[in-house]
Amino acid sequence: MIIAVCSLSGAPGVTSLATALAACWPSTPLTVPILVEADASGGDVASWHGIDLGQRPEGLVSLAAASRATFQTAQVDADDSPSAFTPLLRHATELPGGLRVVSAPSDPLEASRAVDVLAQSPGLLRTGRVTIVDVGRAVPGSAGAALLRHADVAVVLTDVTDVGHAHRLRVCAPVLASLRHDGVRVGLALTGACPYSDAEASEVAAQIPVWSRIPRDESGAALVRGEHRPPTRMRDRWGAWWARRSGSESLEWMPLIKTAKALSELCDDFSGLGVGAGVGRPVRRPQEVEAA
C-alpha cells in the first residue's frame, strides 16, 4: 500500500505529517511502515537526524537507481532477513525509535533527478507493505504529481485560511478529482486555525472529503525532527505529566501525534492491512478523524 502526502502550494508541514504518519502507523510484524522522502525540492529528514548521505549507500538516489532495473519478486525462505521480503528496506535507514526512512538529498537538482526516475519506474515502492511517500509540493505535470497516480491513498495538506492555498486548491480540484477517477483515495488534511466546517472546505475541493485537521503543535513537530522540546501549553504540560505519572509510554498527549495516529488508522482501514477492521477495531469514518 502506498500513501502519498503532499501539498499544492508552499510547504505547510508535509514532511512533518508524513514522518508522524509513518511513526504512528498501526504496524504489525507484516506491516512495517517505510517513509520515502520523494520531495523534488530536496529532503529534510537527513539533516534533521544527522544522516550523512555521502557516507551511506542507501537513500532516494540508490532507490531511484535500483528502480531502473526490471523488478522481479524473489522467492525467499521463512528464515531470511526482513530486507529479503521487502527490497525497499535495503534503501532505508533506521532512525532512533525504529522508523525506517529513505532519505532524499538536500540538493534540489539531485533530488529532482531521483524523483523523476522513481516516477517513471515506481515498482519498488510497492515492495513495502506500507510505504508512506512524502511528495512535498505536487505541481501538476511534475514528477512528484506523477507519483500520486501510483498511490493507493493521497493526503493533501492545505491551509484554506491562506488565500493562495485556497485558490490553488480550487484551481487544482479537477486534478484531484481525476486521481479519484483513477482509483486513488484522496482526502484533505487542514492545517492552520481553519474556521470553516469540513463541508465548506470540501466544497472548495470538488467534494474531496476532509480526513483530518492538523493542530499546531511545537512539541510534536520537534519530536518528528529528532529534537526534544518540553511542552509549553498548559494542556500539553498536564498531558505530559499525567503520562509520566501513569507510567504510559504513549506520546498521544502531543496533539500532532494523536492526530497522526487517528489519520494513520483511517488509511489502514482503507487498505484492509495491518490492524484493520475485523481485528477488534471498528471502521473509522473520515469525520471521526479530528485533532484533540
C-alpha positions in Angstrom: 0.0 0.0 0.0 1.3 3.5 -0.9 0.2 6.5 1.0 1.3 9.8 -0.6 1.4 13.0 1.4 1.6 16.3 -0.5 0.6 20.0 -0.7 -0.4 22.1 -3.6 1.1 25.4 -2.6 4.0 26.2 -0.3 5.2 23.7 2.3 2.7 23.7 5.2 4.4 20.8 7.1 4.2 17.9 4.6 7.4 16.2 5.8 6.4 16.5 9.5 3.0 15.0 8.8 4.4 12.2 6.6 7.0 11.4 9.3 4.4 11.4 12.1 2.1 9.1 10.0 4.9 6.6 9.5 5.9 6.7 13.1 2.3 6.2 14.3 1.3 3.6 11.8 -0.6 0.7 13.4 2.1 -1.7 12.4 2.3 -5.5 12.8 5.1 -7.9 12.0 3.7 -8.0 8.5 3.2 -4.2 8.1 6.5 -2.4 8.7 6.0 1.2 7.6 8.7 2.8 5.4 8.9 6.6 4.8 10.2 7.6 1.4 11.2 11.2 1.1 10.4 12.0 -2.6 10.4 15.8 -2.5 11.9 17.1 -5.7 12.8 20.4 -3.9 15.2 18.4 -1.6 14.9 16.4 1.6 14.9 17.4 5.3 15.0 14.2 7.2 18.7 13.5 6.8 19.6 16.9 8.2 17.0 16.6 11.0 18.6 13.4 12.2 22.3 14.0 11.3 22.4 11.4 8.5 25.4 11.8 6.2 24.1 10.6 2.9 27.6 10.9 1.4 28.8 8.1 3.7 25.8 5.8 3.2 24.9 3.8 0.1 21.2 3.8 0.9 18.7 6.6 0.2 16.4 8.0 -2.5 19.3 8.1 -5.1 20.0 4.4 -4.6 16.3 3.6 -4.7 15.9 5.5 -8.0 18.9 3.7 -9.4 17.6 0.3 -8.4 14.1 1.2 -9.8 15.6 1.4 -13.3 16.2 -2.4 -13.2 13.4 -4.8 -14.0 11.9 -5.8 -10.7 11.3 -9.4 -10.1 9.8 -10.9 -6.9 12.2 -13.3 -5.4 11.2 -16.5 -3.5 12.7 -16.4 0.0 12.7 -18.8 2.9 10.8 -18.1 6.1 14.1 -17.5 8.0 15.5 -14.9 5.6 16.1 -11.3 6.7 13.3 -8.7 6.6 15.1 -6.9 3.7 14.7 -10.0 1.6 11.0 -9.9 1.9 10.9 -6.1 1.4 13.6 -4.9 -1.1 12.6 -1.3 -0.3 14.2 -1.8 3.2 17.6 -2.2 1.5 17.5 1.5 0.7 16.2 2.7 4.1 18.0 3.9 7.2 16.6 3.1 10.6 16.2 6.1 12.8 16.3 6.1 16.6 12.9 4.7 17.7 12.8 2.2 14.8 11.3 4.3 11.9 12.7 3.3 8.5 13.3 6.1 6.1 14.6 6.5 2.6 16.1 10.0 2.8 16.3 12.4 -0.1 19.4 14.5 -0.7 19.0 18.2 0.3 20.4 19.3 -3.1 17.2 20.1 -5.2 18.9 19.2 -8.5 20.0 15.7 -7.2 16.6 15.1 -5.5 14.6 16.1 -8.6 16.5 13.8 -10.8 15.9 10.9 -8.4 12.2 11.7 -8.1 11.9 11.8 -11.9 13.5 8.4 -12.3 11.3 7.0 -9.5 8.1 8.3 -11.0 8.9 6.5 -14.3 9.6 3.2 -12.5 7.8 3.2 -9.1 7.7 -0.6 -8.8 10.0 -0.8 -5.8 7.6 1.4 -3.8 5.1 -1.5 -3.9 7.6 -3.9 -2.3 6.9 -2.4 1.1 3.7 -3.5 2.8 3.1 0.2 3.8 5.0 2.9 2.0 4.4 6.5 3.0 5.7 8.8 0.3 6.5 12.5 1.2 5.9 14.2 -2.2 6.3 17.7 -0.9 4.7 20.3 -3.2 2.9 18.4 -6.0 2.9 20.7 -9.0 0.6 19.4 -11.8 2.7 17.9 -14.5 5.7 17.3 -12.3 7.3 14.0 -11.3 6.0 14.4 -7.8 2.5 14.7 -9.1 3.0 11.7 -11.3 3.9 9.7 -8.1 0.4 10.5 -6.8 -1.1 8.4 -9.6 0.7 5.3 -8.3 -0.6 5.8 -4.8 -3.5 4.0 -3.2 -4.2 6.9 -0.8 -3.3 10.6 -1.2 -3.4 13.0 1.7 -3.4 16.7 0.5 -2.3 19.1 3.3 -3.6 22.6 2.8 -4.3 25.8 4.8 -7.6 27.0 3.5 -7.3 30.2 5.6 -4.5 31.3 3.3 -5.9 32.9 0.2 -3.1 31.5 -2.0 -3.6 28.0 -0.7 -7.4 28.2 -1.0 -7.2 29.5 -4.6 -4.6 26.8 -5.6 -6.9 24.1 -4.0 -9.9 25.4 -6.1 -7.8 25.5 -9.3 -6.3 22.0 -8.8 -9.6 20.4 -7.8 -10.1 18.9 -11.2 -6.7 17.3 -11.0 -7.5 15.8 -7.6 -10.9 14.6 -8.9 -9.1 12.8 -11.8 -7.0 11.0 -9.2 -10.2 9.7 -7.7 -11.3 8.5 -11.1 -8.0 6.6 -11.4 -8.9 4.7 -8.2 -6.8 6.8 -5.7 -8.5 7.6 -2.5 -8.0 11.4 -1.9 -8.6 13.3 1.3 -7.7 16.7 2.7 -5.8 17.4 5.9 -6.4 21.0 7.0 -3.7 22.9 8.8 -3.9 26.3 10.5 -6.8 27.7 12.5 -9.5 26.9 10.0 -12.8 28.5 10.8 -14.7 26.7 8.1 -16.6 23.4 8.5 -15.5 20.2 6.8 -18.3 20.5 4.4 -17.3 24.1 3.4 -13.7 23.1 2.9 -14.7 20.1 0.9 -16.9 22.2 -1.4 -13.9 24.2 -2.4 -12.1 21.0 -3.5 -14.7 19.3 -5.7 -16.3 17.5 -2.7 -13.0 15.8 -1.7 -13.6 14.9 2.0 -11.7 16.3 4.9 -10.0 13.5 6.8 -8.1 15.4 9.4 -7.4 18.8 11.0 -3.7 19.1 11.8 -3.1 21.1 15.0 -0.2 23.5 15.6 2.0 21.5 18.0 5.6 22.7 18.5 6.4 19.8 20.8 5.1 17.2 18.3 6.8 18.9 15.4 10.1 19.0 17.3 9.7 15.3 18.1 9.5 14.2 14.5 12.6 16.3 13.7 14.5 14.4 16.3 14.6 17.2 18.8 13.4 17.3 22.4 11.3 20.3 23.3 9.3 20.4 26.6 5.6 21.4 26.2 4.7 25.0 26.7 0.9 25.0 26.7 -0.8 24.1 30.0 -2.9 21.4 28.4 0.2 19.7 26.9 2.2 20.1 30.2 -0.7 18.4 32.0 -0.9 15.6 29.5 2.9 15.0 29.7 2.8 15.0 33.5 -0.2 12.6 33.5 1.5 10.2 31.0 4.7 10.1 33.2 2.7 9.6 36.4 0.6 6.7 34.9 3.8 5.1 33.5 2.4 5.3 30.0 4.9 5.3 27.1 2.3 6.8 24.8 3.1 10.2 23.2 -0.5 10.9 22.3 -0.6 13.8 24.8 1.0 15.6 21.8 -1.8 16.8 19.6 0.2 16.2 16.4 0.9 12.6 17.4 -2.7 11.9 18.4 -4.0 13.3 15.1 -1.4 11.4 13.0 -2.3 8.2 14.8 -6.0 8.7 14.0 -5.3 9.5 10.4 -3.0 6.5 10.0 -5.7 4.3 11.4 -8.1 5.7 8.9 -5.7 5.0 6.0 -5.1 1.5 7.4 -8.8 0.8 7.4 -8.9 1.7 3.7 -6.2 -0.9 3.0 -7.5 -3.9 5.0 -3.9 -4.5 6.0 -2.3 -4.4 9.4 -4.6 -3.8 12.4 -7.6 -3.1 10.2 -11.3 -3.5 10.8 -12.3 -7.0 11.6 -9.4 -7.5 14.1 -11.0 -5.9 17.1 -11.2 -2.4 15.8 -14.2 -0.8 14.1 -14.0 1.0 10.8 -13.4 4.7 11.4 -15.3 7.3 9.4 -13.4 10.2 8.0 -15.4 12.7 10.1 -14.2 10.9 13.2 -10.6 11.8 12.5 -10.1 15.1 14.3 -7.4 16.8 16.3 -7.6 16.8 20.0 
